[in-house]
Amino acid sequence: MQRRPDSSTLALLPALQSHMWFASCPIEMQHALVERGRLRHLKSGESLFARGDMQDGLCCVIAGALMIGSTSPHDGSHRLMLYVEPYHWFGEIALLDKLPRPQDAIAGTDSTVLVVSRALLEPWLDAYPQHWRDLARLACSKMRLMLSALEDTATLPIDQQLARRLLFSATNFGQATATTIKRRVRVPQEYLAKMLGVSRQTVNKALRKLEGEQMLALHYAEIEITDLEALARRAGPIDPVLVQGSMGLGITRSAEREA
């Protein structure tokens, strides 16, 4: 896709700083990422990159949402791992190990993504190598999430898994600040089902149960969290590192009291 000219990506800084990893990076790292980034606009269903593609740097969702997963070689179905919204950063794995992309990234709706080219970023990182550690921190946060999700799948009932997924979506996978936690999650039930590895009917039944307990309100293509602390209690104890943005609201403490 032809990239549109970007007049001032630096204007994105305040919004990008709502993501705790980005905000925790030294200001020179923040500026290096934004100054070397270009906006790419995608139509719903359009691919940003595919599994096996050679890496082309770090990405951040600016508007819309992307589906991160892979395509089954058997039936062509899309196996969804993450559904990411603004201002989620991804693509760091291939940037670090210089291997092909491990997953597909497809626009779930019309979207805009900030793409920081490897060709522009790597020379700067080599000149200031202490900032490679910042990228490693981003990768480690994703690894913690994936390990938690694997454990959840093996040990938790579906309504508790769903509560945890919704909590992660509301907190931008633990990276939202306390003031930017979302009360409305725009993830289709079909996508939740794919991420949890169950049928859409199973997800709908679990959501209706949570709605009946007045934790949620279901709307078209949107889930409203009406009682965040009650949802956190249903999610159960969570490693505080995974929900850093919720600490100001006492989410992990309320979950621990319930346990």
C-alpha positions, -999 to 999 in steps of 0.1 A, spaced: 0 0 0 12 35 -8 21 54 24 4 88 28 27 116 37 29 123 75 31 160 84 39 156 121 41 123 138 54 140 169 18 152 175 11 116 184 33 117 215 7 125 241 -16 97 229 13 72 226 23 80 262 -10 65 274 8 31 268 29 24 299 58 7 280 62 37 257 58 62 285 85 43 305 110 46 277 135 75 279 123 106 261 150 102 235 137 67 227 102 80 224 113 107 199 134 82 180 104 59 175 80 86 165 104 105 143 113 74 123 77 62 120 53 65 91 16 61 92 1 32 72 -36 31 65 -54 -2 61 -88 -12 50 -107 -38 70 -93 -73 61 -61 -59 47 -28 -74 58 -1 -54 75 22 -84 73 20 -121 70 37 -150 88 70 -157 71 75 -121 59 108 -106 65 106 -81 94 102 -44 87 104 -29 122 81 -20 151 44 -12 148 18 6 169 -20 7 164 -31 44 161 -67 38 151 -89 8 145 -79 -27 155 -56 -55 143 -60 -92 145 -27 -109 154 -26 -147 148 -19 -172 120 -37 -190 92 -43 -227 95 -26 -247 66 -54 -273 68 -85 -252 63 -74 -216 58 -91 -205 90 -75 -177 110 -63 -186 145 -65 -155 166 -41 -148 194 -46 -111 201 -71 -84 190 -52 -51 196 -64 -15 196 -47 19 201 -20 23 214 -7 -12 214 29 -19 202 39 -51 184 64 -66 160 93 -64 184 101 -102 182 112 -101 146 130 -68 152 150 -84 180 159 -118 164 160 -107 128 139 -138 118 107 -138 97 74 -126 112 60 -154 134 23 -143 129 -1 -125 106 -13 -90 114 -47 -82 96 -69 -51 100 -101 -61 119 -116 -28 108 -103 3 89 -71 10 108 -40 32 110 -7 18 121 26 36 129 54 16 113 89 23 125 112 9 98 140 -14 108 163 3 83 158 36 101 156 24 137 184 -2 139 213 22 132 200 45 160 197 16 184 232 4 175 245 40 182 226 40 216 226 3 225 212 8 260 178 12 243 178 -24 230 169 -32 266 137 -12 262 126 -34 233 135 -65 253 112 -52 281 83 -50 256 90 -86 244 91 -98 280 57 -83 287 42 -102 258 59 -135 270 43 -130 304 9 -126 289 13 -157 267 24 -178 296 -5 -166 316 -30 -174 288 -16 -209 284 -20 -215 321 -56 -201 321 -66 -224 292 -54 -254 311 -68 -246 345 -98 -221 345 -135 -224 336 -146 -205 305 -164 -176 324 -132 -169 343 -110 -170 312 -134 -146 295 -134 -122 325 -96 -122 323 -96 -116 286 -120 -87 289 -99 -72 318 -68 -74 296 -86 -58 267 -99 -30 290 -63 -23 303 -46 -26 268 -30 -59 280 -18 -43 313 -3 -13 295 -30 13 299 -26 41 325 -54 42 352 -70 71 334 -72 53 301 -88 20 311 -116 14 287 -152 7 299 -163 -3 264 -145 -32 246 -150 -33 209 -141 -70 202 -166 -92 184 -178 -123 202 -165 -143 172 -130 -131 179 -132 -138 216 -143 -173 208 -112 -178 185 -89 -164 211 -103 -188 238 -105 -218 214 -143 -223 220 -175 -218 200 -192 -185 196 -222 -200 214 -201 -209 244 -187 -173 246 -222 -158 242 -236 -180 270 -207 -170 293 -212 -133 284 -249 -135 292 -240 -150 326 -217 -121 334 -243 -97 321 -269 -113 344 -246 -107 373 -245 -70 362 -208 -69 354 -214 -63 317 -239 -49 292 -238 -64 257 -243 -41 227 -239 -45 190 -202 -54 184 -193 -39 218 -191 -50 254 -196 -24 281 -179 -32 315 -204 -18 340 -186 -31 372 -149 -33 367 -140 -44 402 -167 -72 401 -152 -83 368 -117 -83 383 -130 -105 412 -144 -130 387 -111 -129 369 -94 -140 401 -58 -132 413 -36 -118 385 1 -111 385 1 -73 392 27 -69 364 0 -80 339 -25 -53 349 -2 -24 358 -27 2 346 -54 -11 369 -35 -6 401 -49 28 407 -84 13 407 -75 -15 431 -83 -42 407 -57 -67 418 -64 -61 454 -102 -67 450 -94 -99 431 -72 -111 459 -98 -103 485 -124 -124 466 -98 -153 463 
